[in-house]
């Protein structure tokens, strides 16, 4: 048996991060470039509250799919591709 690319816990986090349509859309937006929380809120649409967006971003951060940095009082997010690349390698094992 080969050594897994991701531990069970890591796979759970990554796939949990990818499991919600809003989180997948946030990743698509972040692939286009860094975005502030305010920009992501506008892109998410009027039906999403700040607390809801914050929860989704926290799940993505915990999964290692995004990173955040402070720019003054703003929080800027960017995509972190290492976790998704490892998940893709794991998925190829079961093809």
matplotlib code that plots the C-alpha trace (Angstrom):
import matplotlib.pyplot as plt

x = [0.0, 1.3, 1.5, -1.5, -1.0, -3.4, -4.3, -7.9, -8.3, -6.9, -9.1, -12.1, -11.2, -10.6, -13.7, -15.8, -14.4, -15.4, -18.8, -20.8, -21.6, -20.9, -17.4, -16.7, -17.8, -15.5, -12.6, -13.4, -13.5, -10.2, -8.5, -8.9, -7.0, -6.9, -10.2, -11.1, -13.9, -16.1, -15.5, -16.3, -19.5, -20.6, -19.7, -21.7, -24.8, -27.4, -28.7, -25.4, -24.8, -21.3, -21.5, -22.4, -19.6, -17.2, -18.2, -17.6, -14.2, -13.2, -14.0, -11.9, -9.1, -9.3, -9.2, -6.0, -7.8, -7.4, -5.1, -5.8, -3.7, -4.4, -4.0, -4.7, -8.2, -9.1, -8.7, -7.5, -8.0, -6.2, -6.4, -4.0, -3.6, -1.5, -4.4, -6.5, -3.6, -3.0, -6.8, -6.6, -3.7, -5.7, -8.7, -6.5, -5.7, -9.3, -10.0]
y = [0.0, 3.4, 6.2, 8.6, 12.1, 13.4, 12.1, 11.2, 14.4, 16.5, 14.8, 15.5, 19.2, 19.7, 17.9, 19.7, 22.9, 22.0, 20.6, 23.9, 25.7, 29.1, 28.0, 26.6, 29.9, 31.8, 29.7, 30.4, 34.2, 33.9, 32.0, 35.3, 37.2, 38.4, 39.8, 41.6, 40.3, 43.2, 42.3, 38.7, 39.8, 41.8, 38.9, 36.5, 38.4, 40.1, 36.9, 36.3, 38.0, 38.9, 36.3, 33.6, 34.6, 34.6, 31.1, 29.9, 31.6, 30.1, 26.6, 27.3, 28.6, 25.5, 23.3, 25.0, 26.1, 29.9, 32.2, 35.6, 38.6, 41.9, 45.1, 47.9, 47.1, 44.9, 41.2, 40.1, 36.5, 34.5, 30.9, 28.4, 25.6, 23.1, 21.4, 21.1, 19.7, 17.1, 16.3, 15.8, 13.4, 11.5, 11.4, 10.0, 7.0, 5.9, 6.4]
z = [0.0, -0.9, 1.6, 1.3, 0.1, 2.7, 6.1, 6.8, 8.8, 6.0, 3.4, 5.6, 5.9, 2.2, 1.1, 3.7, 2.4, -1.2, -0.2, -0.2, -3.5, -1.9, -0.8, -4.3, -5.8, -3.4, -4.5, -8.2, -7.4, -5.5, -8.3, -10.3, -7.6, -4.1, -2.7, 0.5, 2.6, 1.4, -2.2, -1.5, 0.2, -2.8, -5.2, -3.0, -3.4, -1.3, 0.3, 2.2, 5.6, 6.9, 9.7, 7.1, 4.8, 7.8, 8.7, 5.1, 5.0, 8.3, 6.9, 3.8, 6.0, 8.3, 5.2, 4.0, 0.8, 1.4, 3.3, 4.8, 5.5, 7.1, 5.1, 7.6, 8.9, 5.9, 5.6, 2.2, 1.0, -1.6, -2.8, -1.4, -4.0, -2.1, -0.3, -3.5, -5.4, -2.7, -2.8, -6.6, -6.2, -3.7, -6.0, -8.8, -6.6, -6.6, -10.4]

ax = plt.figure().add_subplot(projection="3d")
ax.plot(x, y, z, "-o")
ax.set_aspect("equal")
plt.show()
